[in-house]
Amino acid sequence: MIGNYCRQYRLINGYKLKDLTVKVKALSAFENGRSTNMEHLALYIKLSHKLDDTYYFMKGLTLEVLNNGE
């Protein structure tokens, strides 16, 4: 699940939902599989860029999609 991968990435890097957006409920729904709005993915890509970790974030995201068929 893409949302779960993003949630784990955020938590590993010590960020809270409110650090990424003011729309906490919508982002929480995305992370927990209750929303398929891929526009939320941009927040995590921006976070990975901020952390200078875009390559590894995108590699992990790609593996998540390939391994889980999403």
N, C-alpha and C positions, 0 to 999 in steps of 0.2 A: 504494500500500500504506500503510495507516494506521500500522503499526508503523515503517516507514521514515521517514515524516513525523515521527513522535514522536522517533525517534532523531536526525534532523537538527536538530530543535528543541532537544533536550537538548545536543547537541554545540555548536551555535551559541552557546548560552548558557553554555558552559563547565562543564557538569555531567557527572559520571561516573555510571555505573549505580549504584554503591554510595552515591552521594549521594541517590538516590531510594528505595532499598529494600535490605533485607538479602537478598531473594530475587533475587540478581543473575542466576542462570541462567534463571529464569522470565521475567524482564524482557528479557533478551537474546534469548530465543526469540521473544518478542512483537515486538521490534524487527526481527528478521531473518525474520519471516514463518513461523516454525515453531509459533506459538501464535496462536490466535484469541480468547484470553481478553480480552474487552473491559473487564474489571475493571481491567486495567493502565492503561487510558486515564485513569482517575481520577488516577493519579500525575502525569501530564503536565498535566492540568487544574489540579491543585493547584500544580504548579511555575509554570504561567503566571500563576496568581493571585498567588503569592509574588513574581513578577517584575513584577506589575501590567501584564500583557500578555495577559490572557484574551481580549479582543476579537480581537486579531490571531492568537492561537493558534487560536481557534475558527473564524475566517474562513479561515485556511489549511487547517485540517482539513476544513472543508466543501468547499473547492475541490479538495482531494485526493480526496475521495470522489466528487465530481461528475465529475472528469476521469478517474478510474481505474475507475469503475463498481463500487466496493466498497460 
